[in-house]
């Protein structure tokens, strides 16, 4: 008994069917690319930390940002510096002085490391401000030269002692002039970094020991959760 071979016929899809197949493949590829883009975007978005997580990383966020009273100090350019100058951008504020032997240069180096690690868009929206607690010695030009050493994008302000003290009190930063045995003096001051939000309000502070990685993590989180 012989078996007849089975004929196999190759059916070519019509042009319309080919277009349908290509369209289906294209839609699937685009769908996969959209999912991938969404995942990448989500990964790149700062994670919003809880208040407990912020504290664990050295950042204390005020439950209600504090509105600052009007003040007038002097910018390192010699021009007046008023409360309104803090509006429209995020500002990292540190109180120190140019004759400070250790804490100030260390903190400004930390701030520079943080600043350089930020994305361009974030960096352009972030100011770093040194407030001198030694107005007797820190004249505007000296202050300008000092902050330039760490980063030319940083700024400094000074002013009359009473106005500086009033500003510092609003941000809960203590400082006091201390006379030394040789008749010279130094200034004891708080080492925290204060965060001012774009409304010009006292938003949070970063406590010592200061770590640029932790500051960046918490700073980006607070920016992301801010309702400006």
C-alpha positions, 0 to 999 in steps of 0.5 A: 500500500502506497501513501501519496505524499502530502502537498504543502502549500505556502500561503503568502499573506496579502499586502493588507495582512502584512501591514496589519502584522507590521502595525501590530509589531510596531504597537507592541514595540511602542507599548514596551518602550513607553513602559520602559520610559515610565520605569526610567522616569520613576527611577530618576524621580526623587523619593519623597521621604517621611518625616521620620526618614528625613530625621534619620538622615539629618534633616528636620522639616518644619511642620509649618514653614516660618514666615520671616520678618523683614530685614536688611543686610549687606550683600558681598557686592556692597548692595543692600540685601533684603528679605525679598532676595530669598524669594523665587529660589531654594536657598541653603544658608550657613552662618559662619565667618572668614576667620573660622578655623575649621567648621566653616571651611569644612561646611563650605566644602561640604556645600560645594560637594553637594552643589556640584552633585546636583543636576543642572536644572536643580543647581540653577534653582539653588543658592548657597548663602554664607551669613557672616557672624563677624561683621567687624572683620568680614567686610563685603569684599573680604566675604566675596573673596572668601566664598569665591575660594569654595565656589564662585556661585556662592554668595555672602552677606553681612551687616550690622550686628543687631540685624544679623542677630535678628535674622539668626534668631528667626532661623534658630541659629545661635552665635556669640562673640567670645573674647580670647586670652590674648585680647583677640576674639572668635565667634561661636555659632551654630553649625546647621544648614538652614533651608529657605523655600522659594516663598522665602520661608524657613522650611527646614534645617540640616543638622551636624554631622553634615553629609553631602549624600544625605543632604542631597537625598533629603533636599531633593525629597523636600523639593519634590513634596513642596507645594509652591 
